[in-house]
Amino acid sequence: MSTRPGSQPPGEGAGPPGRSADLPPPAERGATVIPERVVARIAARAARTAQSRRAAIPPDRSGPATPSASAAVRTGSVRLHLAMDLPYPADIPHVCERIQHDVAERVTQLTGLEVGEVTLTVRRLLTAADASRGRVR
């Protein structure tokens, strides 16, 4: 195999010179810890987006109450609990399933945590008139 002067064969010298020798092995470097409240805020924002997409509820402030979320993080995985309003009439089980999937996917994408479970509590069912007026009973 021939190389040009000043170049190195593939796999050798990848990255900045001397950089890999300066770092300890990955197991000794530590871990990134994302607080539960941060994961919960990410989940709540993802739930609001999913609520808008999947349940056709506009994400404006005059509409239904903002979804709430809580998170329990344990060694690289997280359990999420969401609470939100949904429209009526709708296929509630299907809408809930899609929202749970969307939130789990987005939380994994943004945090790197494996989402083990997403529970969803429907706080209220809103008619089209309630959702458009921002009136919640």
C-alpha positions as CSV (number, residue, x, y, z in Angstrom):
1,M,0.0,0.0,0.0
2,S,1.4,3.4,-0.9
3,T,0.6,6.7,0.8
4,R,1.4,10.2,-0.1
5,P,4.1,11.9,1.8
6,G,2.7,13.4,5.0
7,S,-0.5,11.2,5.0
8,Q,-1.3,8.3,7.2
9,P,-3.0,5.0,6.4
10,P,-6.7,4.8,7.3
11,G,-7.3,4.2,11.0
12,E,-4.0,5.6,12.1
13,G,-3.9,9.0,13.6
14,A,-7.6,9.6,13.4
15,G,-8.6,12.8,15.2
16,P,-6.3,15.6,16.4
17,P,-2.7,14.5,17.0
18,G,-2.0,13.3,20.5
19,R,-5.7,13.8,21.5
20,S,-6.6,10.1,22.0
21,A,-3.6,9.5,24.2
22,D,-4.6,12.4,26.5
23,L,-8.1,11.0,27.2
24,P,-8.8,8.2,29.8
25,P,-10.7,5.2,28.6
26,P,-14.5,5.8,28.1
27,A,-15.4,3.8,31.2
28,E,-13.3,6.2,33.4
29,R,-14.5,9.5,31.9
30,G,-17.8,9.7,33.8
31,A,-21.3,10.1,32.6
32,T,-23.7,12.9,31.5
33,V,-26.5,13.2,33.9
34,I,-29.8,14.9,32.8
35,P,-31.9,15.9,35.7
36,E,-35.5,14.5,35.8
37,R,-37.0,17.9,35.7
38,V,-35.2,18.6,32.4
39,V,-36.4,15.4,30.9
40,A,-39.9,16.2,32.1
41,R,-39.8,19.6,30.5
42,I,-38.6,18.0,27.2
43,A,-41.4,15.5,27.4
44,A,-44.0,18.2,28.1
45,R,-42.9,20.2,25.1
46,A,-42.9,17.1,22.9
47,A,-46.4,16.3,24.3
48,R,-47.6,19.7,23.3
49,T,-46.3,19.2,19.8
50,A,-47.8,15.7,19.5
51,Q,-51.1,17.0,20.9
52,S,-51.2,19.6,18.1
53,R,-50.3,17.1,15.4
54,R,-52.2,14.0,16.5
55,A,-55.2,15.4,18.3
56,A,-55.7,18.5,16.1
57,I,-55.5,20.9,19.1
58,P,-53.7,24.1,18.2
59,P,-50.6,24.9,20.3
60,D,-51.7,28.4,21.1
61,R,-52.0,29.7,24.7
62,S,-55.7,30.4,24.5
63,G,-56.5,26.8,23.9
64,P,-56.6,23.9,26.4
65,A,-54.2,23.6,29.3
66,T,-50.6,22.8,28.5
67,P,-49.7,19.1,28.9
68,S,-47.8,18.3,32.1
69,A,-45.1,15.7,32.4
70,S,-43.1,13.9,35.1
71,A,-40.0,11.7,34.6
72,A,-38.2,9.0,36.6
73,V,-34.7,8.5,35.3
74,R,-32.8,5.3,36.3
75,T,-29.5,4.2,34.8
76,G,-29.9,5.3,31.2
77,S,-33.7,4.8,30.9
78,V,-36.7,6.9,31.8
79,R,-40.3,6.4,32.6
80,L,-42.6,9.3,31.7
81,H,-46.1,10.3,32.8
82,L,-48.1,12.8,30.8
83,A,-51.4,14.5,31.5
84,M,-53.2,16.4,28.8
85,D,-56.6,17.4,27.3
86,L,-57.8,15.7,24.2
87,P,-60.6,16.5,21.7
88,Y,-64.0,14.8,21.7
89,P,-65.1,13.0,19.5
90,A,-61.9,11.2,18.6
91,D,-60.4,7.7,18.5
92,I,-58.9,8.2,22.0
93,P,-56.9,5.0,22.2
94,H,-55.3,5.6,18.8
95,V,-54.6,9.3,19.5
96,C,-53.0,8.4,22.9
97,E,-50.9,5.6,21.4
98,R,-49.5,8.0,18.7
99,I,-48.8,10.7,21.2
100,Q,-47.0,8.3,23.5
101,H,-44.9,7.1,20.6
102,D,-44.1,10.6,19.4
103,V,-43.0,11.7,22.9
104,A,-40.9,8.6,23.5
105,E,-39.2,9.1,20.2
106,R,-38.5,12.8,20.8
107,V,-37.2,12.3,24.3
108,T,-34.9,9.6,23.2
109,Q,-33.7,11.7,20.3
110,L,-32.9,14.7,22.5
111,T,-31.6,13.0,25.6
112,G,-30.1,9.7,24.5
113,L,-32.2,8.0,27.2
114,E,-34.1,4.8,26.5
115,V,-37.8,5.5,27.2
116,G,-39.2,2.4,28.9
117,E,-42.7,3.5,29.5
118,V,-45.0,6.4,28.7
119,T,-48.3,6.6,30.6
120,L,-50.8,9.2,29.6
121,T,-53.7,10.5,31.7
122,V,-56.5,12.3,29.8
123,R,-57.4,15.2,32.1
124,R,-60.4,16.4,30.0
125,L,-62.2,15.7,26.8
126,L,-62.9,18.9,24.9
127,T,-65.5,19.5,22.3
128,A,-64.6,21.5,19.3
129,A,-66.4,24.5,20.8
130,D,-64.4,24.3,24.1
131,A,-61.1,24.0,22.3
132,S,-61.7,26.9,20.0
133,R,-62.9,29.2,22.8
134,G,-60.2,28.1,25.2
135,R,-62.9,27.2,27.7
136,V,-62.2,24.2,29.9
137,R,-64.7,22.9,32.4
